[in-house]
Amino acid sequence: MLALWMLAAAALTAGTVVLGRPTSNDVSIPGTDAQRAHELMREGFGPGMDPGGTVQLVLYDKDGPLTDEPNKSAIEKTLTDLRRVPHVVEAQTPFRMGGIAANLRIGVITVRMEGHDPAKLTENTKRLTDAAGPVRAAGVEVVPADSSTPADKEIKTGPSEIIGVICAMLVLLFAFGTVVAALIPIFAALISIGVGLGVIGLLGHLVDVPKQAPVMATMIGLGVGIDYALFLLSRYRRLLAAGVPVHEAVRTTVTGSGGAVVFAGGTVIIALSALLLAGFPLMRTLGWITGISVVCAVLTSITLVPALLGLLGHRVNALRLPFIGRKARGAHTPASGWARLGLWVAKRPWTVLIGSVAILAALAAPALGLKLGALDDGYGEADSDARRSYELMAIGFGPGINGPLIVIAELDQKIEDSDPPPAIAQVLAQRVEHTEGIAHVAEPLINENGRSVMIHAVSDYSPSDPKALDVVRAVRGIDVPGANVHVGGEVAGMADASERIAERTPLVIGVVVVLSALLLLLAFRAPLVAVKAALMNLVSLGAAFGALALVFSFGLGSGLVGMDAPASVNAGFVNLYFFSVPIDSYVPLMLFAVLFGLSMDYEVFLLTAVRQAYLRTGDNRQAVAEGLGSTGRVITSAALIMVAVFVAFIAYPDPLVKVFGVGLAVAIAVDATIIRGFLVPSTMVLLGRWNWWCPKWLDRILPPLSIAEHGDDEPEGHGDGRELVGAGGQGKNAV
């Protein structure tokens, strides 16, 4: 088994190296007004209208006007060199209407390309920037404008991954106290990620794979891969400490804890798969492709990890570190600290319940102020080309130039291109120009077939300003007889995305909650526990969104997580470290899918232990205390690893990664402490025997898949002498 997994990882990695990792930048939103505008834009309006077909080079001379003779000569030489670059069909001079700022120090060279690979926008932009050598030699700054879509932005997170693995290793060393035991989850997770990324890379030759997919797969796969292996390893070491022979300990571990891992992974996959209903090809693909990494994590946990345990035997406890970790306890002996906490919660459930709800409500309250919007390049890394070009364009041409509107009207009757433009084109341009919030309108362009008109318009507001969305709606409301007006561009796309997400969010949440509850019903054969567990996961989401609102929407420490204040913010310590940052409208839905699945992992692990204890003792209070005691340390260690991985990603300069890092880290921390340590145990104590109530008719129709019925089976001579019987999981001593 070990050889098979290593060969699979090596073969798939080699395959991606040889064949490449094709990716797609499909960020279309089918059925929206912006999508229709983009489709019309590609039909007969000249070169460079395909995705990645236009590249802008921003010029800036701090010493004098670009119109000075030395600068003009250098610019003309650069235009000649640019036109020689392969696939370039047009290079527009900055000395044109709309091409140079009023101060004459900032200009834009617009390059249009055809026949190139749109997926290689970064490489094409670098080639064009290199061709601008004559201008650079004249002392003029040349910065490529960021014309990429969200899917074009390839996120390289190597340092963050390394930091996350190192932090996970430290937590595992402290938890187990032995080097060998600590290395097993790391090794299994890395093999899992290698296989998963290899599969995703090769799938790029068959289906559209977004560039964000490997990043999401790595983040989720690393976290769950280590967690699942940790859960199995902890169980195995407890069985060894109880005197169970190696191979019987492996069998028992996979029979019980392995089943819990399969069901826990299933909830993560369900939550990610729900993104299929989001209405976006990008999010839909991200959902099921990221699910591949979870499948690999589950498979390595129930096959590779047992193989390693069988090979190592008692050597799993080798290379013990002094003064770190504790010796594994017996199979039914909970860690004393968590056991005492469980007993304390069991004695005062109402107090704990009320206190937990109050704390969680306070954490979630700021979520009411969560502000969604477009996270434009004005919030990008301070030293990046995207941020620099954004600021230069805003200074020279106004903030709206970074998110122009593409207004395209479908005409009822064919018109001919002429100078001046036909009457209907002029009327349309005038109506757009006189719309409140529009700063500038370019000359209208007529389609080759004469059935559509395109107008580029610039608003008074930056793409991240909520007022920019109002301008889009106002332009879409223009009524010109004989013309059907559509609006595209980045801002229009964000407006349509917000509406689509608002429309689909209830459906996605409902499907995730219902399917997860059904999966838990199969796992534990307890309807109340299944419904309660699904609802509890929504509570941790409230805390995550509350943290996002505090940090980004209210700006309480946005600079402290590494965000760079936009140029419009005044200098000063307070302004540089505490400023509001918009959150992209699709982020909450993606966070919901990821967090719901990850939170359910800990719920499954805790409920499995409580159910097993209940089957042995028949005492609900004791079962809750024992379940919390036996899993508290494992869940805490797993949560620390998750939090460490996600916090490491906060250090990455991309703002979107920071938002995900903060949200995921806070949610996991709250989930593993307040919710699993206090809220869930207190509610289970109060429900008593109702926790495991199941109507007879339901018990008869449910398939025998319960994970807790065999989860605590001990080999003969090593158990507690109690026999488990019945498909419904009722032991002899169960009430």
Summary of the structure (lengths in Angstrom):
residues: 735
radius of gyration: 29.6
end to end distance: 42.2
largest distance: 96.6
contacts: 2712
relative contact order: 0.12
helix: 62%
strand: 8%
